[in-house]
Amino acid sequence: MGIFYIASLTLIAATIGTITGFGTSTLMIPVLVIFFPLVEAIFLVAIIHWFGNIWKVALFRSGFNLRLLVLFGVIGLATSYLGAYISLGANEQLLLRLLGVFLAGYALFLIFQSKFKIPTGNITALSGGALSGFFAGMFGIGGAIRSMFLTAFDLPKAVYIATAGAIGLLVDSTRIIAYFTGGATLPKELWYGLLLFIPISFIGAQIAKRIVDKIPQNKFRVMVAVFLFAIGLKLILFP
């Protein structure tokens, strides 16, 4: 997969991921694992995602929910490191199939349980932080779960995006350190490619900022769910 295609994928994922609250990695990881080793794909997207969270915090800085930031973020630091540690030593074929099961299951949940609402409270926040941190570390995809739990608190959209970005920044910092110290690296062309991918992720966040209040989230969520199910099925059958 060439640099130009990864850059295009970054733009699409950054825009849709910001609008829906899924995060960039929810769309990028399922595509990149088709072309790159799983840990390599996770490590690349983790770096892009780290900068993407900075853009969210900077562009939607109208306010944070500090309580949720602490409840989600602190436990997410520990579980993201644990997930990253497990992924580095796991069998890649098994991990890809597990990723496929996770994506397909989550997609079906989005499609058939769109009105399901998680109750609010500290236990919800702690559970959401723990689960999203663990799956972010293990599969590179935690934003989808974080979104599911965070939306239960009915935050204003800008506050929600800023808070999600700040939580993601904490989790991503931990797992990037775990990947790097565990020996994960990238081919030389992808290191150079980051010089293009990172500013493009900012452009995607800017586009999302302009249209976030004009497009219903549900339309994007259904489209993303169908995409995730198809990729998940592919990984289960042909990892």
C-alpha positions in Angstrom: 0.0 0.0 0.0 1.6 3.2 -1.2 2.2 6.5 0.7 -0.5 8.3 -1.3 -3.2 5.7 -0.4 -2.3 5.8 3.3 -2.5 9.6 3.2 -5.9 9.5 1.5 -7.1 6.9 4.1 -5.8 9.2 6.9 -7.8 12.1 5.6 -11.0 10.1 5.4 -10.5 8.4 8.7 -9.6 11.6 10.5 -12.7 13.4 9.2 -15.3 10.6 9.8 -13.6 9.4 13.0 -13.8 12.9 14.5 -17.4 13.4 13.5 -18.6 10.1 14.8 -16.3 10.0 17.8 -14.9 6.6 16.8 -11.4 8.0 16.3 -9.1 7.7 13.3 -7.8 4.2 14.2 -11.3 2.5 14.0 -11.2 3.1 10.2 -7.5 2.9 9.5 -6.5 -0.3 11.4 -9.0 -2.7 9.6 -7.6 -1.5 6.2 -3.9 -1.4 7.1 -3.8 -4.9 8.6 -4.7 -6.2 5.1 -1.4 -4.8 3.8 1.0 -4.6 6.8 1.8 -6.8 9.8 -0.6 -6.2 12.6 1.8 -4.7 15.2 3.3 -2.5 12.5 -0.1 -1.2 11.4 -1.1 -0.6 15.1 2.2 1.3 15.8 1.8 3.5 12.7 -1.8 4.4 13.5 -1.0 5.0 17.1 1.4 7.8 16.2 -1.1 9.4 13.8 -3.8 8.9 16.3 -1.7 10.6 19.0 -1.5 13.8 16.9 -5.1 13.4 15.9 -6.1 13.7 19.6 -4.0 16.9 19.9 -5.9 18.4 17.0 -9.2 17.4 18.7 -8.1 19.1 22.0 -6.9 22.2 20.2 -9.9 22.7 17.8 -12.6 21.8 20.3 -11.2 23.4 23.4 -14.5 25.0 24.5 -14.3 22.9 27.6 -13.5 19.5 29.1 -15.3 17.3 31.6 -12.5 16.9 34.1 -14.3 14.2 36.1 -14.7 12.0 33.1 -11.2 12.7 31.9 -9.8 11.4 35.2 -12.2 8.4 35.5 -11.6 7.3 31.9 -8.0 8.3 31.6 -6.3 7.0 34.7 -7.5 3.4 34.5 -7.1 3.5 30.7 -3.3 4.2 31.2 -2.9 0.9 33.0 -5.1 -1.2 30.7 -3.7 0.2 27.5 -0.2 -0.8 28.6 -1.4 -4.3 29.4 -3.2 -4.6 26.0 -0.1 -3.4 24.2 2.2 -5.9 26.1 -0.1 -8.8 25.2 -0.3 -7.8 21.5 3.5 -7.8 21.2 3.8 -11.4 22.3 0.6 -12.8 20.7 0.3 -15.0 17.6 -0.6 -12.7 14.8 -3.1 -15.0 13.1 -5.0 -15.5 16.3 -4.9 -11.7 17.1 -6.2 -10.9 13.6 -9.1 -13.3 14.1 -9.9 -11.8 17.5 -9.8 -8.4 15.9 -12.2 -9.6 13.3 -14.6 -11.0 15.9 -14.4 -7.7 17.8 -15.1 -5.6 14.7 -18.0 -7.8 13.4 -19.6 -7.9 16.9 -19.3 -4.2 17.4 -20.8 -3.5 14.0 -23.8 -5.7 14.6 -24.3 -4.0 17.9 -24.3 -0.6 16.2 -26.8 -1.7 13.5 -29.3 -3.6 15.7 -29.0 -1.8 19.0 -28.7 1.8 17.9 -31.0 3.0 20.7 -29.2 1.1 23.4 -28.1 3.5 26.2 -25.5 2.7 28.9 -26.5 4.1 32.3 -24.3 7.0 33.6 -22.2 6.9 36.7 -18.7 6.4 37.9 -18.8 2.7 37.3 -19.7 3.3 33.7 -16.8 5.7 33.3 -14.3 3.4 34.9 -15.5 0.4 32.9 -15.4 2.4 29.7 -11.9 3.6 30.5 -10.6 0.1 31.3 -12.2 -1.5 28.2 -11.3 1.2 25.7 -7.7 1.4 27.0 -7.2 -2.4 26.8 -8.6 -2.7 23.3 -6.6 0.4 22.2 -3.4 -1.3 23.4 -4.2 -4.8 22.1 -5.9 -4.0 18.7 -5.2 -0.3 18.2 -8.9 0.4 18.4 -10.3 1.9 21.6 -12.2 5.0 20.3 -15.2 3.0 19.3 -15.7 1.6 22.8 -14.8 4.9 24.5 -17.5 6.6 22.3 -20.1 4.0 23.3 -19.5 4.7 27.0 -18.8 8.5 26.8 -22.0 9.3 24.8 -24.0 8.0 27.8 -23.2 11.2 29.6 -24.9 13.5 27.0 -22.1 16.0 26.7 -22.3 18.9 24.4 -20.7 17.9 21.1 -17.6 20.1 21.3 -17.0 19.2 25.0 -17.5 15.5 24.1 -14.9 15.6 21.3 -12.4 17.6 23.4 -12.8 15.2 26.4 -12.5 12.1 24.1 -9.4 13.6 22.6 -7.8 14.3 25.9 -8.5 10.7 27.2 -7.2 9.3 23.9 -4.0 11.4 24.3 -3.3 9.8 27.7 -4.0 6.3 26.5 -2.0 6.6 23.2 1.0 8.0 25.0 1.1 4.9 27.2 0.7 2.4 24.4 3.2 4.1 22.1 5.8 3.8 24.8 4.9 0.1 25.3 5.1 -0.7 21.6 8.4 1.1 21.2 10.1 -0.4 24.2 8.7 -3.8 23.1 10.6 -3.6 19.9 7.9 -2.4 17.5 9.2 -0.3 14.6 8.3 0.9 11.0 9.9 0.6 7.6 11.9 3.7 6.6 9.3 4.9 4.1 6.6 4.9 6.7 8.7 7.0 9.1 9.1 9.5 6.3 5.4 9.1 5.4 4.5 10.4 8.9 5.6 13.8 7.7 2.6 13.7 5.3 0.2 11.7 7.4 0.3 13.9 10.5 -0.6 17.2 8.8 -3.2 15.4 6.7 -4.8 14.2 10.0 -5.0 17.8 11.0 -6.8 18.8 7.8 -9.3 16.0 8.4 -10.0 17.3 11.9 -10.4 20.8 10.4 -12.9 19.5 7.9 -14.8 17.7 10.7 -14.9 20.9 12.8 -16.6 22.7 9.9 -19.3 20.1 9.3 -19.7 18.4 12.7 -23.0 20.2 13.5 -24.4 19.9 9.9 -24.3 16.1 9.4 -26.3 13.6 11.5 -24.0 11.2 13.3 -26.4 8.3 12.8 -25.9 8.3 9.0 -22.1 8.0 9.4 -22.4 5.4 12.2 -24.5 3.0 10.0 -22.1 3.4 7.1 -19.1 2.8 9.4 -20.8 -0.2 11.0 -21.3 -1.9 7.6 -17.7 -1.2 6.7 -16.5 -2.7 10.1 -18.6 -5.8 9.7 -17.3 -6.5 6.2 -13.6 -6.1 7.3 -14.3 -8.1 10.5 -15.7 -11.0 8.5 -12.7 -10.9 6.2 -10.3 -11.1 9.1 -12.2 -14.0 10.7 -12.3 -16.1 7.5 -9.0 -15.0 5.9 -6.6 -13.5 8.5 
